[in-house]
Amino acid sequence: MAHSPNFSIHCLNSSQPITAEEPQVAAPKPKSRPQHPWLIVGLGNPGKKYNGTRHNVGFEMVDAIAESEGISITNVNFKALLGRGFIGNVPVMLAKPQTFMNSSGES
């Protein structure tokens, strides 16, 4: 029997929790409110040896986000491959540290 993980949904724009009985209506978005940039880091190990392994799931997720949002990950800085772009109107930086997993904090 499969086990579902326990998690909860927290809505930052509402003071009341969302329940199953209440309709979920999106709050109106403020006009021209500056968006804070996001940093999305996918952890993995560099090198072809780890391609397609469980060790590189973080890299694969960042690659999937980059592809779906049209963000090119071609810059190298801070010991990482970097890409900059937008998801919707939110500026994002995608990072894939090129240090090994146990040293990813160096990046």
C-alpha positions in Angstrom: 0.0 0.0 0.0 1.4 3.4 -1.0 1.9 6.0 1.7 1.2 9.6 0.9 3.4 12.2 2.6 1.9 14.6 5.1 2.0 18.2 4.0 -0.1 21.3 4.4 -0.8 24.3 2.2 0.0 27.7 3.6 -1.5 30.7 1.8 0.6 33.9 2.4 -2.2 36.2 1.3 -4.9 34.9 3.7 -5.3 35.0 7.4 -7.5 32.0 7.4 -6.6 28.4 6.4 -8.1 26.9 3.3 -10.5 24.0 4.0 -12.0 21.5 1.7 -15.4 22.9 2.0 -14.5 26.5 1.1 -14.1 27.5 -2.5 -10.6 28.4 -3.4 -10.6 31.8 -5.0 -7.3 33.6 -5.9 -6.7 36.9 -4.2 -6.4 39.9 -6.5 -2.8 40.6 -7.4 -1.6 44.1 -6.5 -0.6 46.3 -9.4 3.1 46.9 -10.1 4.3 45.5 -6.8 7.9 44.6 -7.2 8.6 40.9 -7.0 11.5 39.6 -4.9 13.9 37.5 -6.9 14.0 33.7 -6.3 17.1 31.6 -6.2 16.4 28.0 -7.2 19.3 25.6 -6.5 19.4 22.0 -7.7 21.9 19.9 -6.0 23.9 17.1 -7.7 27.3 15.9 -8.6 29.2 17.2 -11.7 30.4 14.9 -14.4 28.9 12.3 -16.8 29.3 9.5 -14.2 26.3 10.8 -12.3 24.0 11.7 -15.2 20.6 10.0 -14.8 21.3 8.8 -11.3 19.4 9.6 -8.1 22.4 11.8 -7.1 21.4 14.3 -9.8 17.7 14.7 -9.3 18.2 18.3 -8.3 20.1 19.1 -11.5 17.3 17.4 -13.5 14.6 19.5 -11.8 16.5 22.8 -12.5 17.0 21.7 -16.1 13.2 20.9 -16.4 12.3 24.4 -15.0 14.8 26.0 -17.3 13.4 24.3 -20.4 9.8 25.0 -19.5 10.5 28.7 -18.9 13.0 29.2 -21.7 15.9 30.0 -19.4 19.4 29.2 -20.6 21.8 27.9 -18.0 25.1 28.8 -19.6 26.9 31.2 -17.2 29.5 30.0 -14.8 30.0 31.9 -11.6 30.3 31.1 -7.8 31.4 27.5 -8.7 28.0 26.9 -10.4 26.3 26.9 -13.7 23.8 29.7 -13.7 20.8 30.9 -15.6 18.7 34.0 -15.2 15.2 34.7 -16.4 11.6 35.0 -15.2 8.9 32.7 -14.1 5.8 34.8 -14.7 6.8 38.2 -13.5 9.2 36.9 -10.9 12.9 37.2 -11.6 14.7 33.9 -10.9 18.2 32.6 -10.9 18.7 28.9 -11.5 21.9 27.3 -10.1 23.6 24.0 -10.4 26.6 23.9 -8.1 29.6 22.3 -9.7 31.2 21.1 -6.5 30.3 17.6 -5.3 27.2 17.2 -3.2 29.0 17.2 0.1 30.7 20.5 -0.8 27.7 22.2 -2.3 27.9 24.9 0.3 31.1 26.3 -1.3 29.1 27.4 -4.3 
